[in-house]
Amino acid sequence: MSKPTSIKTSEEVRDRLRRLAEERGTTITDLIAELAAKEFTAAEREQRAAEAARELGVAYTEQVQQAGQDAWAKIRAHQGRAA
């Protein structure tokens, strides 16, 4: 296990994380780890997009790359409205 550290946040965010963790029967630390594991970095999204294009037999051009980035932006925007 990694060495514990702290993250500065507002009381409101801390309290929300505590409620979410309690509802899931877990700790704030485990909840944050779970949330972080679910979100891809830009490099991971790029790699997955290139792999998907290759599997589909599609050339990974700048146009395909831009379409993928636009799709991720729409997904993130949708997730923001659902929060």
C-alpha positions as a Markdown table, in Angstrom:
| # | Residue | x | y | z |
|---|---|---|---|---|
| 1 | Met | 0.0 | 0.0 | 0.0 |
| 2 | Ser | 1.2 | 3.5 | -0.8 |
| 3 | Lys | 2.1 | 6.0 | 1.9 |
| 4 | Pro | -1.0 | 8.0 | 2.9 |
| 5 | Thr | -1.2 | 11.7 | 2.0 |
| 6 | Ser | -3.8 | 14.5 | 2.3 |
| 7 | Ile | -5.8 | 16.5 | -0.2 |
| 8 | Lys | -7.0 | 20.0 | 0.5 |
| 9 | Thr | -10.7 | 20.5 | -0.3 |
| 10 | Ser | -13.7 | 22.4 | 1.0 |
| 11 | Glu | -15.7 | 21.2 | 3.9 |
| 12 | Glu | -18.7 | 20.8 | 1.5 |
| 13 | Val | -16.7 | 18.5 | -0.7 |
| 14 | Arg | -15.3 | 16.5 | 2.2 |
| 15 | Asp | -18.8 | 16.1 | 3.7 |
| 16 | Arg | -20.2 | 14.9 | 0.4 |
| 17 | Leu | -17.4 | 12.4 | 0.0 |
| 18 | Arg | -18.1 | 11.2 | 3.5 |
| 19 | Arg | -21.8 | 10.7 | 2.7 |
| 20 | Leu | -21.0 | 8.9 | -0.6 |
| 21 | Ala | -18.5 | 6.6 | 1.1 |
| 22 | Glu | -20.9 | 5.8 | 3.9 |
| 23 | Glu | -23.7 | 5.0 | 1.5 |
| 24 | Arg | -21.4 | 2.6 | -0.3 |
| 25 | Gly | -20.0 | 1.1 | 2.8 |
| 26 | Thr | -16.5 | 2.2 | 2.1 |
| 27 | Thr | -14.0 | 4.8 | 3.2 |
| 28 | Ile | -13.3 | 8.2 | 1.6 |
| 29 | Thr | -9.8 | 7.0 | 0.6 |
| 30 | Asp | -11.2 | 3.9 | -1.1 |
| 31 | Leu | -14.0 | 6.0 | -2.8 |
| 32 | Ile | -11.4 | 8.5 | -4.2 |
| 33 | Ala | -9.3 | 5.6 | -5.4 |
| 34 | Glu | -12.3 | 4.0 | -7.1 |
| 35 | Leu | -13.3 | 7.3 | -8.7 |
| 36 | Ala | -9.7 | 8.0 | -9.9 |
| 37 | Ala | -9.5 | 4.5 | -11.4 |
| 38 | Lys | -12.7 | 5.1 | -13.5 |
| 39 | Glu | -11.5 | 8.3 | -15.2 |
| 40 | Phe | -9.0 | 8.1 | -18.0 |
| 41 | Thr | -6.2 | 10.5 | -18.6 |
| 42 | Ala | -5.9 | 12.3 | -21.9 |
| 43 | Ala | -3.0 | 9.9 | -22.9 |
| 44 | Glu | -5.1 | 6.9 | -21.9 |
| 45 | Arg | -8.0 | 8.1 | -24.0 |
| 46 | Glu | -5.8 | 8.7 | -26.9 |
| 47 | Gln | -4.2 | 5.3 | -26.7 |
| 48 | Arg | -7.6 | 3.6 | -26.4 |
| 49 | Ala | -8.9 | 5.6 | -29.3 |
| 50 | Ala | -6.0 | 4.5 | -31.5 |
| 51 | Glu | -6.4 | 0.9 | -30.4 |
| 52 | Ala | -10.1 | 1.0 | -31.2 |
| 53 | Ala | -9.5 | 2.5 | -34.6 |
| 54 | Arg | -6.9 | -0.2 | -35.4 |
| 55 | Glu | -9.3 | -2.9 | -34.3 |
| 56 | Leu | -12.0 | -1.5 | -36.5 |
| 57 | Gly | -9.6 | -1.2 | -39.5 |
| 58 | Val | -9.9 | 2.6 | -39.5 |
| 59 | Ala | -6.9 | 4.8 | -40.2 |
| 60 | Tyr | -6.3 | 7.0 | -37.1 |
| 61 | Thr | -6.2 | 10.3 | -38.9 |
| 62 | Glu | -6.4 | 13.8 | -37.4 |
| 63 | Gln | -10.1 | 13.9 | -38.4 |
| 64 | Val | -10.7 | 10.6 | -36.5 |
| 65 | Gln | -8.7 | 11.9 | -33.6 |
| 66 | Gln | -10.7 | 15.1 | -33.5 |
| 67 | Ala | -14.0 | 13.2 | -33.7 |
| 68 | Gly | -12.9 | 11.2 | -30.7 |
| 69 | Gln | -11.9 | 14.2 | -28.7 |
| 70 | Asp | -15.3 | 15.8 | -29.6 |
| 71 | Ala | -17.1 | 12.7 | -28.4 |
| 72 | Trp | -15.2 | 12.7 | -25.1 |
| 73 | Ala | -16.1 | 16.4 | -24.6 |
| 74 | Lys | -19.7 | 15.6 | -25.1 |
| 75 | Ile | -19.5 | 12.7 | -22.7 |
| 76 | Arg | -17.9 | 14.9 | -20.0 |
| 77 | Ala | -20.5 | 17.6 | -20.6 |
| 78 | His | -23.3 | 15.1 | -20.2 |
| 79 | Gln | -21.7 | 13.8 | -17.0 |
| 80 | Gly | -21.5 | 17.3 | -15.6 |
| 81 | Arg | -25.2 | 17.8 | -16.1 |
| 82 | Ala | -26.0 | 14.6 | -14.4 |
| 83 | Ala | -24.0 | 15.5 | -11.2 |
